[in-house]
Amino acid sequence: MKIQQRFIQHLILGFGFWLLLLALTVPLAMEGIMPKLGLGAERYEWIVLLIIGLVTVIWIIWFGWYFGSPLLLVMKWINQLANEDVSPLIERDKIYNRKGKFKMRFHLYKEVIMQLDHMQAQLQKAKVERAKLEEAKRDWIAGISHDLKTPLTYIKGYSTLLLNPDYEWSKEEQRNFIQEIDAKGTHMEQLVQDLNLAMRFDSVQSAPIRKTTQNIVAFVQQVVADVSNDLLAQRHHFELKSEIHDLAMGFDPHLLKRALQNIYMNAVIHNEAPVMIKTTINKQQDKLNICIQDNGIGMTEETQQQLFNRYYRGTTTDQKSEGTGLGMAIVKNLIKAHDGMITVESEPQQGTTFTVTLPI
């Protein structure tokens, strides 16, 4: 039953009780009380009006309390929630009886109270999640500062060695120093690119994407080749299988390459022991599936749930992650920009499988 129906029902019942009370009090006063007070018939009309008025005022006050006290409590509750106070309402015990059911006057507004209960629970949940996000942000900012400071320290150190006038470095030593400087500079460049992409792929904005028509199979082959030639990936094994060999489709080669590289490097960085990283390409009607599977150490359920969230820097190894915490969040945005989707399946010590689905 809706609030309007219950309100009308309670109003009619209240009006009936008011008439019943008048029917009982007026005869009682006229026949029992007035004769004892020596009041004659000449004051009959005034006494009746006085009794009716007194009963009506009492009933109006009671009606106001009956219908108004729950509203006052609801308004207090709303004001509490509006001030971001999600603690239990102090007067909550006034709403329910000993059996845990709504008291009669609160039963009239049970939908409102249930919605407020639900809202309070959602706000409490949001507050906890916001606190976790703020903590993750702080950790992320500290991590980014460390990640930028570390390669910068290497660059500055090697530069100081090269500029040291008291020592004559051999050409091989100079080459090694310059290679280290170049590698650390590339790492810093990737960090800055992650930050730029994170700003561009804001949740309220559409991703900037420039599609060109290319052979997607050859494109993925090239990405796998590039990743396998990376120094960090040389101890791992890569394999590519495809049911199709030539499929022209529209995509942004720069952004899609970045997305796939992030997935591959995720498998490379978080698996210290050599693993097999297998890529499978298949077509299902108007969809293309790119499945990237490794037989590494896998991920926990919590890591999978947080993987695509910004600022999450979880790692399945004992080493500190060198990423920005934006890598997989960026991957999701990049795939979404192509009107596609990405899913992950993983179990600890059983490996991880990423599936990228793109519309053809």
Solvent accessible surface area in square Angstrom, and as a share of the most:
residue,aa,sasa,rsa
1,M,131,0.58
2,K,139,0.59
3,I,46,0.23
4,Q,122,0.54
5,Q,104,0.46
6,R,7,0.03
7,F,78,0.33
8,I,99,0.50
9,Q,82,0.37
10,H,22,0.10
11,L,83,0.41
12,I,112,0.57
13,L,99,0.49
14,G,5,0.05
15,F,116,0.48
16,G,35,0.34
17,F,115,0.48
18,W,47,0.16
19,L,83,0.41
20,L,95,0.47
21,L,58,0.29
22,L,22,0.11
23,A,61,0.47
24,L,110,0.55
25,T,37,0.22
26,V,28,0.16
27,P,60,0.38
28,L,114,0.57
29,A,9,0.07
30,M,34,0.15
31,E,138,0.62
32,G,24,0.23
33,I,88,0.45
34,M,9,0.04
35,P,81,0.51
36,K,177,0.75
37,L,121,0.60
38,G,65,0.63
39,L,48,0.24
40,G,29,0.28
41,A,91,0.70
42,E,139,0.62
43,R,137,0.50
44,Y,100,0.38
45,E,126,0.56
46,W,185,0.65
47,I,30,0.15
48,V,25,0.14
49,L,109,0.54
50,L,119,0.59
51,I,25,0.13
52,I,60,0.30
53,G,33,0.32
54,L,106,0.53
55,V,11,0.06
56,T,37,0.21
57,V,81,0.46
58,I,94,0.48
59,W,46,0.16
60,I,111,0.56
61,I,117,0.59
62,W,101,0.36
63,F,33,0.14
64,G,45,0.43
65,W,121,0.42
66,Y,22,0.08
67,F,23,0.09
68,G,21,0.20
69,S,25,0.16
70,P,0,0.00
71,L,81,0.40
72,L,123,0.61
73,L,16,0.08
74,V,11,0.06
75,M,124,0.55
76,K,98,0.42
77,W,1,0.00
78,I,87,0.44
79,N,89,0.46
80,Q,28,0.12
81,L,11,0.05
82,A,77,0.60
83,N,103,0.53
84,E,122,0.55
85,D,61,0.32
86,V,17,0.10
87,S,53,0.34
88,P,105,0.66
89,L,6,0.03
90,I,153,0.78
91,E,31,0.14
92,R,76,0.28
93,D,107,0.56
94,K,100,0.42
95,I,1,0.01
96,Y,53,0.20
97,N,62,0.32
98,R,251,0.92
99,K,172,0.73
100,G,50,0.48
101,K,134,0.57
102,F,43,0.18
103,K,67,0.28
104,M,130,0.58
105,R,43,0.16
106,F,3,0.01
107,H,64,0.28
108,L,0,0.00
109,Y,14,0.05
110,K,59,0.25
111,E,62,0.28
112,V,51,0.29
113,I,1,0.01
114,M,110,0.49
115,Q,119,0.53
116,L,9,0.05
117,D,39,0.20
118,H,105,0.47
119,M,92,0.41
120,Q,20,0.09
121,A,59,0.45
122,Q,89,0.39
123,L,65,0.32
124,Q,77,0.34
125,K,121,0.51
126,A,43,0.33
127,K,93,0.40
128,V,66,0.38
129,E,91,0.41
130,R,117,0.43
131,A,60,0.46
132,K,129,0.55
133,L,81,0.40
134,E,74,0.33
135,E,95,0.43
136,A,29,0.23
137,K,68,0.29
138,R,150,0.55
139,D,86,0.44
140,W,36,0.13
141,I,100,0.51
142,A,63,0.49
143,G,6,0.05
144,I,15,0.08
145,S,64,0.41
146,H,91,0.41
147,D,7,0.03
148,L,49,0.24
149,K,138,0.58
150,T,51,0.29
151,P,3,0.02
152,L,94,0.47
153,T,82,0.48
154,Y,97,0.37
155,I,37,0.19
156,K,146,0.62
157,G,34,0.33
158,Y,46,0.18
159,S,36,0.23
160,T,83,0.48
161,L,68,0.34
162,L,54,0.27
163,L,144,0.71
164,N,53,0.27
165,P,125,0.79
166,D,129,0.67
167,Y,115,0.44
168,E,154,0.69
169,W,45,0.16
170,S,58,0.38
171,K,178,0.76
172,E,123,0.55
173,E,61,0.28
174,Q,65,0.29
175,R,158,0.58
176,N,70,0.36
177,F,28,0.12
178,I,100,0.51
179,Q,104,0.46
180,E,67,0.30
181,I,39,0.20
182,D,94,0.49
183,A,55,0.43
184,K,49,0.21
185,G,30,0.28
186,T,58,0.34
187,H,47,0.21
188,M,41,0.18
189,E,96,0.43
190,Q,90,0.40
191,L,5,0.03
192,V,68,0.39
193,Q,69,0.31
194,D,15,0.08
195,L,47,0.24
196,N,80,0.41
197,L,9,0.05
198,A,9,0.07
199,M,147,0.66
200,R,97,0.35
201,F,4,0.02
202,D,47,0.24
203,S,108,0.69
204,V,130,0.75
205,Q,112,0.50
206,S,106,0.68
207,A,24,0.19
208,P,48,0.30
209,I,54,0.27
210,R,180,0.66
211,K,100,0.42
212,T,66,0.38
213,T,101,0.59
214,Q,67,0.30
215,N,45,0.23
216,I,0,0.00
217,V,2,0.01
218,A,47,0.37
219,F,24,0.10
220,V,0,0.00
221,Q,84,0.38
222,Q,104,0.46
223,V,2,0.01
224,V,14,0.08
225,A,41,0.32
226,D,48,0.25
227,V,5,0.03
228,S,35,0.22
229,N,109,0.56
230,D,55,0.29
231,L,148,0.74
232,L,96,0.48
233,A,0,0.00
234,Q,115,0.51
235,R,108,0.39
236,H,10,0.04
237,H,107,0.48
238,F,43,0.18
239,E,56,0.25
240,L,49,0.24
241,K,107,0.45
242,S,28,0.18
243,E,127,0.57
244,I,40,0.20
245,H,142,0.63
246,D,113,0.59
247,L,25,0.12
248,A,64,0.50
249,M,10,0.04
250,G,33,0.31
251,F,1,0.00
252,D,9,0.05
253,P,38,0.24
254,H,127,0.57
255,L,5,0.03
256,L,0,0.00
257,K,69,0.29
258,R,31,0.11
259,A,0,0.00
260,L,0,0.00
261,Q,50,0.22
262,N,25,0.13
263,I,1,0.00
264,Y,0,0.00
265,M,39,0.18
266,N,26,0.13
267,A,8,0.06
268,V,1,0.00
269,I,53,0.27
270,H,28,0.12
271,N,8,0.04
272,E,96,0.43
273,A,67,0.52
274,P,84,0.53
275,V,11,0.06
276,M,73,0.33
277,I,0,0.00
278,K,62,0.26
279,T,0,0.00
280,T,39,0.23
281,I,0,0.00
282,N,29,0.15
283,K,96,0.41
284,Q,110,0.49
285,Q,167,0.74
286,D,85,0.44
287,K,81,0.34
288,L,0,0.00
289,N,17,0.09
290,I,0,0.00
291,C,29,0.17
292,I,4,0.02
293,Q,87,0.39
294,D,12,0.06
295,N,99,0.51
296,G,8,0.07
297,I,54,0.28
298,G,7,0.06
299,M,13,0.06
300,T,68,0.39
301,E,113,0.50
302,E,118,0.53
303,T,15,0.09
304,Q,30,0.13
305,Q,123,0.55
306,Q,64,0.28
307,L,18,0.09
308,F,36,0.15
309,N,69,0.35
310,R,71,0.26
311,Y,32,0.12
312,Y,59,0.23
313,R,44,0.16
314,G,29,0.28
315,T,52,0.30
316,T,43,0.25
317,T,19,0.11
318,D,156,0.81
319,Q,72,0.32
320,K,112,0.48
321,S,16,0.10
322,E,105,0.47
323,G,30,0.29
324,T,2,0.01
325,G,13,0.12
326,L,2,0.01
327,G,20,0.19
328,M,16,0.07
329,A,6,0.05
330,I,2,0.01
331,V,0,0.00
332,K,96,0.41
333,N,39,0.20
334,L,0,0.00
335,I,1,0.00
336,K,140,0.59
337,A,20,0.15
338,H,5,0.02
339,D,107,0.56
340,G,16,0.15
341,M,111,0.50
342,I,18,0.09
343,T,61,0.35
344,V,26,0.15
345,E,126,0.56
346,S,15,0.10
347,E,108,0.49
348,P,74,0.46
349,Q,132,0.59
350,Q,131,0.58
351,G,6,0.05
352,T,8,0.05
353,T,27,0.16
354,F,6,0.03
355,T,39,0.22
356,V,0,0.00
357,T,26,0.15
358,L,2,0.01
359,P,45,0.28
360,I,76,0.39
